[in-house]
């Protein structure tokens, strides 16, 4: 007796269609899984039989062999419970084989035969759509998530009994609508208007938001670094539907969606400095899950107290900052997660926090200062486009009750600048200036000769590397976009170069 159904296995954030073949033959009662199943899939052997029996169905008292094809793809995750059970039920003629042919199945089973909420269902639905399948069967708790994929019939069931009833024609699922979209305004609890003073830092955040540039804020405790960083997300432009689906997919795979529907707000992730390398970049003992850098995809990754993070974790940010992706190598294969985020980092200028401060004297000894500066390598700092000193607020600024410019007004200018970039970069595959490769940025930026000469002098005067030169060009292009200028002039370049000063030097420029 033979049965075949379709399942989906996750490899990173992408779903891969799996053919689940079940054969019932001679031999002692047992369930054998072949086809390179991972440890979580192997565990399903002890769950599936009790689930089938709890659903009032018969488990064949013979040898059952289930093959997961293709055999060269490692199968991971609990979402294969349901397709394995359905394969056995089709092979034992308890479910019509012709009815299941057009559906992909995914879901974790409990011992009582219930379909439990399962991570990665959006990836499952996207994989089924790519394979040309007309429908998917998923846990009822994930049905709205799967319905985000247009043109796909979604059957959301709460139990294995309901799934079997659907294919026997004795049960009809309730209609499934896509989960509601989150609104940006409902999610926003902070506003840039709450920031007092710090006009230069506010301007730097606006430039960062307009071009997708990374930012490092350095200053004494209480200067407002964290407050500024947390408000960057409030001035970022809205996401496209494609970007929203990518973000939602990553959060679904990580098990963080919680029925929230399509994520239309840009993510803001702020991990603690004690975070491990695998939690930051992604990984796991069983199968890789996205880390904080991927959960911040198309959003903001905020690293407060940057110098307190583990050095290996901070240095590992080089690849995602450069390529917009994370590649995790395991014995079983390589997994890639997208990680195109805007980094906002904050740090004190020295261990005591008061180097260069006009009101409090730094008490750090020279050897401690040297060790502190070495926590951030030159190659890492070279990948941060905007580096800015945030000085202590004056008494007048602290007592001033006049609200600053609100986030909504700043965001309007940011969106206008992004629109200019979108038109200029049409057909390149890039969304904003910061993502451009250096040669392409130089070719498309339209830098005036006198501005190019200023950049050339900065190569010697500021010891700019090739990467630093290209990033200065991209920041200058963003400043020109904010100004509505077609060409990059000397004033745009001057401002861009001012953001590349060494903020970790002995006496930070601009403090006080």
C-alpha positions in Angstrom: 0.0 0.0 0.0 1.4 3.4 -1.0 0.5 7.0 -0.5 2.0 10.3 -1.4 1.4 13.9 -0.2 3.3 17.2 -0.4 5.0 18.9 2.6 7.3 21.8 3.0 10.6 21.9 4.8 12.3 25.1 5.9 15.9 25.8 5.1 16.7 29.1 6.7 13.9 31.5 5.7 13.0 29.7 2.5 10.5 26.8 2.2 11.3 23.8 0.0 8.6 21.5 -1.3 9.1 17.9 -0.1 7.4 14.8 -1.5 6.3 12.6 1.4 5.9 9.0 0.3 4.5 6.4 2.7 4.6 2.6 2.2 2.9 0.0 4.3 4.4 -3.4 4.0 5.3 -6.6 5.8 7.1 -6.6 9.0 6.7 -5.8 12.7 4.7 -2.6 13.5 7.2 0.3 13.2 7.6 3.7 11.6 10.8 4.4 9.8 11.7 7.8 8.3 14.2 8.1 5.5 15.4 10.9 3.2 17.8 12.8 5.5 15.4 13.8 8.3 16.8 16.1 11.0 16.5 15.4 14.8 13.1 17.3 15.2 11.7 15.3 12.3 12.9 12.0 13.7 11.1 12.9 16.9 7.9 12.9 15.0 7.9 9.1 15.0 6.8 9.1 18.6 4.2 11.8 18.1 2.4 10.8 14.9 1.0 7.4 15.9 -0.6 8.7 19.2 -2.0 11.7 17.2 -3.6 9.5 14.6 -5.1 7.2 17.2 -6.4 10.1 19.3 -8.2 11.4 16.2 -10.2 8.2 16.0 -8.3 6.8 13.0 -6.6 3.5 12.6 -2.8 3.1 12.7 -1.7 0.3 10.4 -0.3 -2.6 12.4 2.5 -3.3 9.9 5.8 -1.8 9.0 5.5 1.8 7.8 8.3 3.4 5.8 8.0 7.1 5.0 10.5 8.7 2.6 11.1 12.4 2.4 12.3 13.4 -1.1 14.6 14.8 -2.4 17.1 12.8 -0.4 19.9 15.4 -0.6 17.9 18.1 1.3 18.0 17.9 5.0 14.5 18.1 6.4 14.1 20.2 9.5 11.3 21.5 11.8 8.1 20.1 13.4 6.0 21.3 10.4 6.4 17.9 8.7 4.3 16.1 11.4 1.0 16.7 9.5 2.3 15.6 6.0 3.8 12.4 7.4 0.6 11.5 9.1 -1.4 12.3 6.0 0.9 10.2 3.9 0.3 7.2 6.2 -3.5 7.8 6.1 -3.5 8.0 2.3 -1.4 4.8 2.1 -3.9 3.0 4.4 -6.9 4.2 2.3 -8.4 6.3 5.1 -8.1 9.5 3.0 -8.8 9.7 -0.7 -5.6 10.0 -2.6 -7.0 12.1 -5.5 -8.3 14.8 -3.1 -5.0 15.6 -1.4 -3.0 15.9 -4.6 -3.3 19.7 -5.0 -2.5 20.6 -1.4 0.7 21.2 0.6 0.5 20.2 4.3 2.3 21.7 7.3 1.8 21.7 11.0 3.0 20.2 14.3 0.8 17.5 15.9 0.1 17.1 19.6 -0.4 13.6 21.1 -4.2 14.4 21.2 -4.3 15.0 17.4 -4.4 18.8 17.7 -2.7 21.0 15.2 -0.4 23.3 17.1 0.8 26.8 16.0 3.9 26.2 13.9 6.7 28.7 13.0 7.4 29.5 9.3 3.9 29.0 7.9 4.3 32.1 5.7 7.4 30.5 4.1 5.4 27.3 3.6 2.6 29.1 1.8 5.1 31.0 -0.4 6.8 27.7 -1.3 3.5 26.1 -2.2 2.6 29.1 -4.4 5.9 29.0 -6.2 5.4 25.3 -6.8 2.1 26.0 -8.5 0.0 24.2 -5.8 -3.5 25.6 -5.4 -3.8 25.2 -1.7 -2.3 24.5 1.7 -3.5 22.9 4.9 -2.1 24.5 8.1 -3.0 24.9 11.7 -6.0 27.2 12.3 -3.8 29.5 14.4 -1.6 30.1 11.3 -4.4 30.3 8.7 -4.5 34.1 8.5 -0.7 34.2 8.1 -0.9 31.7 5.1 -3.7 33.8 3.6 -1.3 36.7 3.1 -0.1 34.8 -0.1 -2.6 35.9 -2.8 -4.3 33.3 -4.9 -3.8 30.4 -2.5 -6.6 28.3 -1.0 -6.0 28.1 2.8 -7.5 25.4 4.9 -7.0 26.1 8.6 -7.8 23.2 10.8 -7.6 22.8 14.6 -7.2 19.0 14.7 -6.2 16.0 12.5 -9.8 14.9 12.6 -10.9 18.1 10.8 -8.2 17.7 8.2 -9.4 14.2 7.4 -13.0 15.4 7.5 -12.2 18.0 4.9 -10.9 15.5 2.4 -13.7 13.1 3.1 -16.3 15.9 2.6 -17.7 15.8 6.1 -16.1 19.1 7.4 -15.8 22.5 5.9 -13.3 25.0 7.3 -14.3 28.6 8.1 -13.4 31.2 5.6 -9.9 32.5 6.1 -9.0 36.2 5.6 -5.5 37.6 5.8 -4.4 38.7 9.2 -4.9 42.4 9.7 -2.0 44.7 8.9 -0.3 46.6 11.7 -0.6 50.3 11.4 2.5 52.4 12.0 0.8 55.0 14.1 -0.7 52.5 16.6 2.8 51.0 17.1 4.6 54.3 17.7 5.0 55.4 21.3 7.8 57.9 20.8 8.4 60.9 18.7 11.4 63.0 17.6 9.6 66.1 18.9 10.5 64.9 22.5 14.2 65.4 21.8 15.5 68.7 23.2 18.4 70.4 21.6 20.9 68.2 19.7 20.1 69.8 16.3 23.2 68.3 14.7 22.3 64.8 15.9 18.7 65.2 14.7 20.0 66.2 11.3 22.3 63.2 11.2 19.4 60.9 11.9 17.4 62.5 9.1 20.3 61.9 6.7 20.6 58.3 7.9 16.9 57.6 7.4 16.9 59.2 4.0 19.8 57.1 2.7 19.7 54.0 4.9 23.1 54.9 6.4 24.6 53.4 9.6 25.2 55.7 12.6 27.5 55.7 15.6 26.6 58.2 18.4 29.4 58.9 21.0 28.9 61.1 24.0 28.8 61.3 27.8 26.1 59.5 29.8 22.7 61.3 29.7 23.4 63.2 26.5 20.5 61.6 24.8 22.1 59.0 22.6 19.6 56.3 23.4 16.7 58.6 23.1 17.8 59.7 19.7 18.5 56.2 18.4 15.1 54.9 19.5 13.4 57.6 17.4 15.1 56.8 14.2 12.5 54.2 13.4 9.8 56.9 13.6 11.2 58.8 10.6 11.8 55.9 8.3 9.6 55.6 5.2 6.9 53.0 5.0 7.7 49.6 3.6 6.6 48.3 0.3 4.5 45.1 0.3 7.5 43.1 -0.8 9.5 44.4 2.1 6.7 43.8 4.5 6.3 40.2 3.3 10.1 39.6 3.8 10.0 41.0 7.3 6.8 39.0 8.2 8.4 35.9 6.8 11.5 36.2 9.0 9.4 36.8 12.1 7.2 33.9 11.2 10.3 31.6 10.9 11.5 32.8 14.3 8.1 32.1 15.9 7.6 35.8 16.8 4.6 36.6 14.6 1.9 35.7 17.2 -1.0 36.3 14.8 0.0 39.9 14.3 -0.5 39.7 10.6 1.5 41.5 7.9 4.3 43.6 9.5 3.9 47.0 7.9 6.0 48.8 10.5 9.8 48.7 10.2 11.4 46.5 12.9 13.4 48.0 15.7 15.6 45.5 17.5 17.7 46.4 20.6 19.5 43.4 21.9 21.4 43.6 25.3 25.2 43.7 25.2 25.3 40.2 26.8 23.9 38.6 23.6 25.7 35.6 22.3 27.1 35.4 18.8 24.5 32.9 17.5 21.6 35.0 19.0 23.0 38.1 17.2 23.8 36.5 13.8 21.5 33.5 13.8 22.0 29.8 14.3 20.9 27.1 16.7 21.7 23.6 17.8 19.0 21.8 15.8 18.5 24.0 12.8 19.5 27.6 12.2 17.0 30.4 13.1 17.3 34.1 12.2 19.2 36.2 14.7 18.8 39.8 15.7 20.5 41.2 12.6 17.9 39.3 10.4 15.0 40.2 12.6 16.0 43.9 12.0 15.9 43.3 8.2 14.5 46.5 6.5 14.5 48.2 9.9 16.8 49.3 12.7 19.3 47.4 14.8 20.2 49.4 17.9 23.3 48.4 19.8 23.5 50.5 23.0 26.8 50.5 24.8 28.5 49.1 21.7 31.9 48.7 23.4 30.4 46.4 26.0 29.4 43.8 23.3 31.6 40.8 22.8 34.3 41.6 20.3 33.7 38.6 18.2 30.0 39.4 18.0 30.7 43.1 17.0 33.3 42.1 14.4 30.9 39.5 12.9 28.7 42.4 11.9 31.1 43.2 9.0 29.5 40.8 6.6 25.9 41.9 7.0 26.9 45.5 7.0 28.7 45.0 3.7 26.5 42.4 2.0 23.1 42.7 3.6 23.0 39.0 4.4 24.2 36.4 6.9 25.6 33.1 5.8 25.6 30.3 8.5 27.6 27.2 7.7 26.8 23.9 9.3 27.9 20.3 8.6 24.5 19.6 7.0 24.7 22.6 4.7 24.7 26.4 4.4 21.8 28.6 5.4 21.5 32.3 4.3 19.3 34.9 6.0 18.7 38.4 4.7 20.0 41.2 7.0 19.7 44.5 5.3 19.3 46.8 8.3 20.3 50.2 9.5 22.8 50.0 12.3 22.5 52.6 15.1 25.1 52.2 17.8 25.8 54.3 20.9 28.9 54.4 23.0 30.7 56.4 25.7 33.9 58.1 24.6 35.9 56.3 27.4 35.3 53.9 30.3 34.2 56.6 32.7 32.2 58.3 30.0 33.5 61.9 30.4 36.5 62.2 28.0 36.3 65.6 26.4 33.4 66.7 28.6 33.5 70.4 29.7 31.9 69.9 33.1 33.4 66.6 34.4 37.0 65.5 34.2 37.9 62.1 32.7 39.6 59.9 35.3 40.6 57.1 32.9 44.3 56.1 32.8 46.0 56.0 29.4 46.3 52.2 29.2 42.5 51.9 29.9 41.8 54.5 27.1 43.9 52.5 24.7 42.2 49.2 25.5 38.8 50.9 25.3 39.5 52.3 21.8 40.7 48.9 20.6 37.3 47.3 21.3 36.1 48.8 18.0 38.3 47.9 15.1 39.1 50.2 12.1 37.4 47.9 9.6 34.2 48.0 11.6 34.2 51.8 12.0 34.9 52.1 8.3 31.5 50.5 7.6 29.6 53.1 9.7 28.8 56.0 7.4 27.8 58.6 10.0 29.9 59.0 13.2 28.8 61.8 15.5 29.7 63.2 18.9 26.6 63.9 21.0 27.5 66.6 23.5 26.0 67.2 26.9 22.9 69.4 26.9 23.2 72.9 28.1 21.0 74.3 31.0 19.0 76.3 28.5 18.3 73.3 26.4 17.3 71.2 29.4 14.8 73.8 30.6 13.4 74.6 27.2 9.9 73.3 26.9 9.5 74.1 23.2 8.8 70.9 21.3 11.1 70.0 18.5 10.1 69.1 14.9 7.8 66.1 15.0 8.7 62.8 13.4 5.8 63.0 10.9 7.2 66.2 9.3 10.8 64.8 9.2 9.5 61.6 7.7 7.8 63.6 4.8 11.2 64.9 3.8 12.8 61.4 4.1 10.1 59.9 1.9 10.7 62.6 -0.7 14.4 61.9 -0.7 13.7 58.1 -1.0 11.4 58.8 -4.0 14.2 60.6 -5.7 16.5 57.6 -5.1 13.9 55.2 -6.2 13.6 56.9 -9.6 17.4 57.2 -10.0 18.1 53.6 -9.0 15.3 52.1 -11.0 16.5 48.9 -12.6 19.5 48.5 -10.4 17.9 46.3 -7.8 18.8 48.7 -5.0 16.4 50.7 -2.9 18.6 53.5 -1.4 22.0 55.1 -1.6 23.6 53.2 1.3 23.1 49.8 -0.4 24.9 50.8 -3.7 28.3 49.2 -4.5 31.0 51.8 -4.6 31.6 51.9 -8.4 27.8 52.2 -9.1 27.4 54.9 -6.4 30.2 57.0 -8.0 28.7 56.6 -11.5 25.1 57.5 -10.5 25.8 60.2 -7.9 26.6 63.0 -10.4 29.3 64.7 -8.3 30.4 68.1 -9.5 34.2 68.5 -10.3 34.8 70.9 -7.5 33.0 68.5 -5.0 35.1 65.6 -6.4 38.2 67.6 -5.8 37.2 68.2 -2.2 36.7 64.4 -1.8 40.1 63.8 -3.3 41.8 66.1 -0.8 40.0 64.3 2.0 41.6 61.0 1.0 45.0 62.4 2.2 43.8 64.8 4.8 41.5 62.4 6.6 43.2 59.2 5.5 40.1 57.9 3.8 40.1 54.3 2.7 38.5 53.3 -0.6 35.5 52.1 1.3 35.4 55.4 3.3 35.6 57.4 0.1 32.7 55.5 -1.4 30.6 55.9 1.7 31.3 59.6 1.8 30.0 59.8 -1.8 26.8 58.0 -0.8 26.2 60.2 2.2 26.8 63.3 0.1 24.3 62.0 -2.5 21.7 61.5 0.2 22.3 65.0 1.5 21.8 66.3 -2.0 18.6 64.3 -2.3 17.2 65.9 0.9 18.0 69.3 -0.6 16.3 68.3 -3.9 19.6 68.8 -5.8 20.3 66.9 -9.0 24.1 67.1 -8.5 26.3 66.7 -5.5 28.0 70.0 -4.6 30.8 71.0 -2.2 28.4 71.8 0.6 26.9 68.3 0.4 30.4 66.8 0.5 31.5 69.0 3.3 28.6 67.8 5.5 29.2 64.2 4.5 32.9 64.4 5.5 32.0 66.0 8.8 30.2 62.8 9.7 33.4 60.7 9.2 35.5 62.3 11.9 37.2 60.0 14.4 34.7 60.1 17.3 36.9 57.7 19.4 39.9 60.0 19.4 41.5 61.4 22.5 39.6 64.7 22.5 36.4 64.1 20.4 35.7 67.1 18.2 32.5 68.9 18.8 32.1 68.0 22.5 31.4 71.1 24.6 
